[in-house]
Amino acid sequence: MRKLKNDELERLNIEEFKGAQKTPIVIVLDNIRSLNNIGSVFRTSDAFLIEKIYLCGITAQPPHKDIQKTALGATDSVAWQYVEETLPLVQQLQQDGYTVLAVEQAENATFLNDFKVQASKKYALIFGNEVKGVAQDVVTASDVVLEIPQYGTKHSLNISVSAGVVVWDLWSKLNQK
């Protein structure tokens, strides 16, 4: 088996990406501290044709060399917007027809593997601060709280890992044949 070269992967260029039909998912980053995590979420969003990323609160914005280090150009392909406060954004997304999913450990959370997607719906995924998680008022306002099942000794996953796991799961469920 031979590894493929980059030019054999048949990836979209930036203009093709911008014109492509997007996965009906937006991502909300609620006060993310790490620039590397932000860049990683951009890169994951590019991989799965995510509609848009909202950067909220203290979440840094491109252009920034530390975001670019992990985004590898995805800040040029994926649409993004800075919004100062997360809660009003969540409320606006709900008014715009998005089902808001906070990714958090909470009472009565739905395990990710049990969550059923509907192809006719649009989803907004909220990922929270590396230490404090998604703000409680945002969790309370969300339509569903998704929890990634974990079975080891640690209490959480890195936000960039969580984003990859959840986006892949929803994308694969939305694209089942």
Summary of the structure (lengths in Angstrom):
residues: 177
radius of gyration: 15.9
end to end distance: 27.3
largest distance: 50.8
contacts: 540
relative contact order: 0.19
helix: 38%
strand: 23%
